[in-house]
Amino acid sequence: MKPVCLTIAGIDNCAAAGIYADLKTFHNLGCYGVAAVTTITVQTIQNVVAIEPVKDFLLEEQLASLFFSFDIKALKTGMIYKKSHFKIIKRYFEQNNLPIVIDPIIRASSGKEFIQKNAIKYLIEIFPFATILTPNIPEALFLLKKKQYPVNLNDLKQLSFEFYKEYKIPLLLKGGHFYNSDFIYDVFFDGKEFFILKTKKISKKNIRGTGCTLSAALTSYLAKQYSLKKAIHKAKKYIVKQIKNANPYKPYSDYYLIEY
């Protein structure tokens, strides 16, 4: 039987990111994907139009039914918008011992907030349950309350060390937002072992969901009982291949207007 992977995240109607991207990744990597929806978003290829979190009882019932119905082998979290959702999710983390990938979604590339300000501390409260955290550079800076953007590889390494020192959880610092290079450097640190994944930048516009896809791939390989280090390397190879093969969508129109 295929290992079952759970994603707890939001819906992107464009299917570029969020739950739809996660489920596609689980399927492509030979896992059976299930999902608990936290939030429905309305997005264009370029912008976030609206965000609507689901009611608490719906998230609770989704999780209860999934853990009752399936032997879940690994899970990941993505967009979790409000503090009450974190409280519900935390209870399930306390009751189930399995690999957990936490992708700490803070805001969209367009700048739209993907988590309420009063929910940040509840996001941090679920970190200790994680097998690994996968922040990008802006998320890591935000969670460390730092503003100085890394300008070289040593800065990236230092940022990963400081993040681990603060939260004591293994992390893969995603380097896609590192602009001063022709390469992307993803930095892993678990307090003992340290390594850097270096890949040449692939220039494509209107590509979204790379972080979701990477964390979903990592979840898939952990569900297949790969070691954390091996799972990271295989997940990185997968996302690089996906980006190379992607056919970016061009915006249909320059405007998106809804009248009431």
N, C-alpha and C positions, 0 to 999 in steps of 0.2 A: 504493500500500500504506500501511496505517496505521503510523506510527512505533511502534517497540517500546520500552516503558518497563519497567524492572526495579525491583522493590522488594525490599530485603533487610531483613527485619523479622520480628516475631513474629506469631503467630496469636491473635486474640481470638475465642473461640468464639461470642460474642454478635454478631460481625461489625460492631461499632460502631467499632472502631479497628483499627490494625495492618494486616496484609496484605489482609484482606478489604475494608477501607475504601479502601485504596490501589487495589486492582484495580477496584472499582466506579468510583472517580474516573477512572482511566485510560480505562475503557470509556466513561464519560459524556462525556469530552472527546475522543473519537475516536482513542484510542491502543490498541494491543494490549498488555495487561499480562501480565508474567511475574513469577514470585516465587521467591525463595530463603528458605526458612523457617529462622530462627535459633532460635526458641523457641516452644513451645506453652504457652499460658496458659489457665487455667480461670477465667472471670469471670462474675459476675452483672452486672446493670445497674449495681450500686452498688459492688461490691467485687471484689478480686482474691483468688481462692481458692487457686490453685496455679500454679507456674512450673516448666517443665521444658525446658532447652535441648536442642537436638538434638545428636547425636554429631558430632564434628569431621569425620569422613569424609563424613557425609551433607551437611553444608554445602558442603564442598569439591566433592563430586560434583554437587550442584545447580548451583553456580556454573560449573563446568567445562562441564556439559551445556548450560547456557543461553548462555554465550558462544560455544560451538561451534555452536549451532543458530540463533542469532538475531543480526541486526545491531542491537544495542542502541543506541538514540539518546540515552538519558538514564537515570539511575538515582537512587534515593533510598535512604537507610538510615533505619530506625526503631529498634525495640528490638533491641539486641545485648547479650546478658547476660554473656558471659564473655570473658576476655582471649584465649583461643585462637581464638575466632571473629574477633576483630579482626585477629589476625595473618594469618589466611586471607584475609579481605576485603582487607586492605592489599595483598597480592600482586596481586590482580586490579585494584586501583586503579592500581598501578604499571605494569601491562601494558596498560591501556586508557585512552585519552585521550577522555573524553566528559563532558558536564555531570553534575555530582554534587550532589545536595541532601542534606545531612546534618542530620537532625532528631535532636539529641542527647538521646535519651530517658533520663531519670534515674530518675524514680519516677512511680507512678500518682497520680491526684488523691486517692485514698484513703490514700496514704502508703506503699504497698508499693514496695520497691526494684525497679527494672527493670534494674539493672546491678550486678554485683558490685563491691565497693569496690576490689579489686585490679585491676579492668579499666578504671578511670577514665583512667589515664594512656595506655592503648592507644586509648581513644576519642579523646583529644586528639591522638594521633599520626596519625590519619587526617584531621584537620582540614585540613592543607595541600592535600589532594586535592580539597577541596570548591569548587564554584562559589559556593555560598552555604550558610550555616548558619542554622537556623531555631529558635533556643532560645526557650522562653517565659521569663517573668521568674524563676521559681524556679530553672530550669536555668542561666540566665545568672549569677544570684547564686551558685549552688553552684560553677560552674566558675571564678568569680572569687574564691571563698572570702570572699564578702561576706555580711553578715547584714542590713544596713540596707535595708529594703524601700522602694521608690520611693513617694513620697506625692504627687507632682505630675508634670506633663509634663516639666519641666526635669530631674527626677531620672531619668525614663525616657531622655531624650536623653543624659544623662551616663553612664548604664549602658551604652548602646549604644556610646558613644565609648570607654569603658574596655574593653569587650569586644573591640572592634576593635584597640585598642592592644595588648592582650594576645596576640591570636591572628592578627591581620593577614589575616583572611578576611572578605569581605563578609557581612553578617548582616541578617536580618529579625528583629528582636526582637518576638515576639508578645506583645501587651498584654492578652490575655484575663484574666490574673490581676491586673490593675490595678483594685482595688476602689473607689478613691476618686473615681469619676466615673460619669456616665451614658453615657460613650462609651468605646470601645476605641481605643487608639492603638497601631498597629504601626509600629515605627521601623526604617527602612533606613539603613545607613551602610556605605560601602565604602572609607573613608579619604579620599574626595574629595567624592562626592555624598551628600547627606543629604535624606531626605524622610520625612514622617509620613502614614500612612493612618489617617483618622479615620472611624469608623463608630459609629452609635448602638447601644448594647447591646440585645440581644434576650434577654429573660428567658424561658428554658425550662429545666425541670429534667430530669435524667436524659439529658442530651445528652453523648455522649463522641465522641472521635475527630476533633475539629475541627482539632487540630494536624496529625494524620496526613493528613487530607483536604486541608488547605492545602498542605502540602509535596508531596503527590502531584499536586495541580493545578499547582503550580509546575514540577514535573518534567515533566508533560505538555506544558506550553507551551514549556519549554526543548527538549524533544524535537522540537517543531514549529518550532524555530529562531527563536523570538521572542527579542528582546533580554532581558537579565535584568530591566531596569526594566519593560518591557512585560509580561513573564511574571508579575511580582509583582502588577501592577495587575489583570491578568485573573484570576489565582488568587484574589486577595482578593474580587473580584466574585463569583466562583464560590462560595466558601465562605459568603459572606453570603447568597446566594440559597438555598444548601442548608440553612442554619440556619433561615431564614424559613419554608421549606417543610417542615421536619422535623416529624414527629409523635412526640414523645417517648414511650418505652415506660414504663409504670408497673410497678414491681416486683410480681411475682405474689404474693410472700409476704414477710413481714417476717423470715423465718428461712431459712437454708440450712444443713442439717446432713447430714454424711456420717458414718456409723458403720462401724467396721471390727471 
